[in-house]
Amino acid sequence: MQTSPHAELAATISRWTRTADNWQSPLPNLGMYRRDQPTAPTACLIEPSIVVVAQGAKQLVIGEQAYSYDSSRFLVTSMNLPGSSQVLQASPEQPCLGLVLRLDLRLIAELAAQAEPPPPDDTASHGAAGVGIMTPALLEPMQRLLALLDKPQDCAVLAPLIEKEIHYRLLQSDQALRLRQIASAGSQSFRIARVIDWLRVHYAQPLSIDELALKVKMSSSSLHHHFRQLTAMSPLQYQKWLRLNEARRLMLNDHLDAASAAFRVGYESPSQFSREYSRQFGAPPKRDIEGLRRGAIAA
């Protein structure tokens, strides 16, 4: 009996992720994931990427907007977005299986200049994330990309060509307009992407909205409006999210105490850091980190 393309993709992902929740492939832009049961919402920073579910179902929440997707729909994100990811359908017998391919916005801009633009769509969302319909034309090169993992001698030459094809197919999908807006130099979305890139590098520095707006040739009010439209956050909230999550990483992985982590990420007041950390993660820093470590040991 002939298996469906999604079943073939799921079987391949299952083979590579049999002993791992997340697996980074030898191809630098390609990762895979496996979950054997539904999960609670987990804070994450989503890079520009396409996320495909071969089996099961997931959800990403950005602000108050929820994006649900499964084997018939893919998730695409065109900016570095703080969000909350959750597995909705999974079991040991039918695990949630999928892949994440990091997108190259420069390549999208190059291909968009060559390809016919999509027809105008007045109903298109202007957010930086969306859910699109998975088509055979998009699924097929993804299967070929995964098949390359069994032929490492071919990866250096063929992987970039297949990834370019996937980018092209995305520009033929119902998410084309979203990607074109971000990749178009001079657009408001492109400017906000530059702001996000700056914040990710300089999150520990004091934030001046006026100076940031000047860097990208926007007014302060326009920057606020378009930033919130695309990320569901203000620039200050985005910076705070970056600071708190980096501090959490420093305490968990580098064993810094709360005050040291607070100063490292740009806080001047450990008490303010503790208050904002508790609001973000539901517990003071020390108790939260101890809980995370107990959970890791139990797992």
Residue, then its C-alpha position, 0 to 999 in steps of 0.5 A: m500500500q502506498t504511503s502518503p507524503h506526510a507519512e513518509l516525512a513523519a517516518t523520516i523525522s521519527r528515524w532522526t529524532r528517536t532519542a531526542d526532543n529536538w535534533q539539529s541536523p548537519l544542515p545548519n538551517l534545518g532542525m527537527y522535533r519530536r514530542d511524545q505527549p502534549t505540552a504546556p505553553t513554553a516561552c520561545l523566541i522564533e526566528p524567521s522560519i517555516v515550521v512544518v508538522a508531519q504528524g500531530a498538531k501545534q500552536l504558537v501564541i504571539g500576544e493575543q493571537a493564536y496560530s494553530y497548525d498541523s500536517s495540512r498547514f504550516l507556520v511561517t514567521s518572518m521576524n524574531l518573535p517572542g511567543s509561546s509554543q505548545v504541542l496540542q496533539a501527541s502520544p507515544e504511539q503517534p508522536c508530534l513530529g516536524l521540522v523547522l527550516r530557518l529562512d534567509l530574508r536576503l534570499i527571499a528578497e532576491l527571489a521576490a525581485q525575479a518572481e511575479p508578485p501575488p495578486p493584491d489581497d485586502t484580507a492579508s494580515h500584516g503580522a509577522a507570523g501566519v499559517g499557510i496551506m501546505t501544498p505538494a509543491l512545498l512538501e516535495p522539496m522538503q522531503r528531498l532536503l531530508a533525504l539528503l541527510d542520508k547522502p552527506q557527500d551531496c549536502a554541500v552542493l545540493a542542500p543550498l539549491i533545495e533550500k532556495e527552491i523551498h524559499y521560492r515555493l513559499l513565495q508562491s504560497d498564500q503567505a507570499l505577501r507577508l514575506r515580501q513585506i518583510a524582505s522589501a527594503g524601505s518598507q515599514s516591516f523591513r525597518i521594524a526587522r532592523v529595529i529587532d535586530w538591533l535590540r537583540v544585539h544591544y538589549a543590555q543597553p539603555l533604550s531611547i525610542d527617539e534614537l532608535a527611530l532615527k536609526v531606521k528613518m521613522s518617527s517615534s510614534s510610527l515605530h511604536h505603532h508598526f512594532r506593536q502591529l508586527t510583534a504584539m509588543s512595544p519595543l520596551q516590552y520586547q527588550k524586557w523579554l530579551r533581558l529576562n530570558e537571557a538572565r534566566r539562561l545565565m542563572l540556569n546554565d552559567h549558575l549566576d546568582a540573580a543579582s549578577a544576572a540582573f546586572r549582566v543583562g542591563y538592570e540597575s536594580p535587583s529588586q526591580f529585576s526580581r519583580e519583573y522576573s516574577r511577573q514573567f515566569g510566575a516565580p522569583p528567580k531562585r525558586d524558578i531556577e530550582g524548579l527548572r533544575r528539579g524538572a530536568i533531573a526528573a526528566 
